[in-house]
Amino acid sequence: MRHEQSSITNKKSPASRPNVLVYLFYGLFGLLTLLITLVGLCTIAYCTLPPFPSDNELISRFDSNRSDFEKILKMSREEKETLRITKYPLRNMAESRQAEYHAAFRKIGLYGIDRDLKRGNVFFLVATKLNSDVKGYAHLHKRPHVIKASLDDPLAFWCERQDPDVSERATAFRELQDGWYIWREVNYQ
């Protein structure tokens, strides 16, 4: 009988049981706080990224290293199927060839290159911010539609985006010489 009585007294009354709604509220509040903190940190991280090199800096770099740009262009055209070459290892390319690219990239301050196999254009990646804003050089076979006097302000060419299927993206070029351009693409998603 004592055993029965002690088990009865150990049962909690409905008033003393934890309220599920309180736990749910604190859980949602904690989740919301975490989400706001993450958004804030991402915003701070994006805003504190170093600014892109100016057009004038890129022009000076191009003029000083023109032969190196031409060498990378020639090398990239020898690749049959590789679309992107960066500092990361590629399985379908010999290590010595990758080392040659990496040395050339370091010398002239490139992150890598993207190739458009269909049109034969090559994009030289200099700077990127969270994959939403890219600036660099391009060697194009055909003169692009959007030529600007400056690419330093990405909002300046937003109204003239050329890809109607992807309205969140704007691309513009600044002409250098002989098919060479400074290139900038901004993704506004």
N, C-alpha and C positions, 0 to 999 in steps of 0.2 A: 504494500500500500504506500509506503514511503516512496518507493520508486515511481509509482504512478503520479503521486503528488508532485515530485520534483520535475517530472517531464511536463506536467501541466503548467507549472510555474515558469518553465523555460520558454514556452511558446510566447511569441510576441503578439501584442494586441495590434489590430489593424492600424491604430494611430501611431505606433512606434516603428512600423515597417518603413523601409526607405521608399520614398516617393519616386516612382519611375519617371514621372514628368520632370522632376528636379534634375535627375541624372541626365535625361535627354537634353534639357536646357543647357546644363553645363557642358555637355559633349558638343552640342551645336555651337555654343559660344566659343569653346576652345578651337573648334575647326574653323570658324569664321576668323578668329584672331590669327590663327596660323596662315590662312589664305591671305589676309590683308598684309601680314608681315612678309610673305613671299613675294607678293606683287610689289610692295615697297622696295624690297631688296633688289628685285629684277630691274625696277625703274632706276634705282641708284646705280646699279652696275652698268646699265646701258648709257646713262648720262655721263658716267665717269670714264667711259672708254676713250682712248686717245682719239683726237680728231683725225679725219682723213688727211692725207697729204693734199696740199692745194694743187690746182692745175699747173701753176708755175713750177712747183717742186717736181711734179711728174714730167713736165716738159724738159726741165734741166736734167733730170735723171735719164730720160730717154736720149737726149742729145749727147750726154757723156758716155752712154753705154750702148749706142746704136748697134754696134757689131755683135754684142752679146744678145741683144733682142733678136737680131737676124739669125744667130746661131740656134737659139731656142726654137724659133719658128721653123727653121730647116729640120732640126731634130724631131719636132713634133709631127711634121708632115711625113716623116719616115715611119712613124707608128701606124699600124694598120687599123687597130680596133680600140685603142685606149682613148677614152673620152676625157678623163680628168687625171692630171698628174700633179700630186702635191707632195708634202714631206712624208706622207704615210706610205709604207711599203706596198708594192703591187705584186700580185702573184704572176702576172703574165709578162713581166719585164725583168730582164737580168739585173742583178744588184749593181753591176758596174755601170749600166746605163742609167739606173736610178741615181747613183752617186754623181754621175755627170750632170744630170738635171739639178739635183740638190745644190751642187756647188755653184751652178749658174744662177739658180734662184737666190741663193744667199748673196752672191756678188752684186746683184742689181735690185735686191729687196722685193722679191716676189714670194707670194704664198704658194702659188702654183699656176697651172693653166687648165682651161677648159677648151675642148675642141668641139666644133660643130661639124661632124663628119659629112653631113648632107651638103652643106654650103661651102665647106672648106675654110671657115673662119676660125680664128684662134683668139681666145680671150685670156689675157695675162692678169692674174688676180694679185692686186697689191694690198688691198685692205677690205675687210668686211666687218659689219656689226651685226651679230646675231643672225646671220643669213638673211637679213632683211634689207641691207644696204651694202652694195658692192661697188668698189671703184678700182679701176686698173687701166690696162691698155688693151687694144684690140687690133688685130690685123684682119681686114675684111676685103673680100673680093669685089663687093659691090658697095657703092656709096650709100650710107644709111639715110633714112628720111629725116630723122631729127638730129640736126647739127646745131650745136649751141656755142656761143662765145665763151661760156664758163659752165663748169659742172660742179662748182663749189657749193651751190645751194640746190639741194635736191628738189625743193618745192618749186623751183623756177620752171621745171619742165613737166610737172605733174599734169597740167591741163593738156599736154600734147602727147599723151601716152599712145603708143602705136599698136598695141596688141589688144584688139577689141574683145577677144575671148578671155583675157585675163586683165580685167579693168583695174585690179589692185596694183598692177606693176607698171612702172614708168622706166623707159630706157632712153638714154640720150648719149650723143657722142660729140667730141670736140676734135676737129681734124688736125692732124700733125702733118704728115707727108707720105706720099707713095703707099697709100692703103693703110697707114697707121693712124690710130685714133686713141684719144683718152676716152674711156667708157665708164658710164655709171648706170647702175640699175637699182631702183628702189622698189621694194615690195611693201605696199601700204596695208597689208592685211592686219 
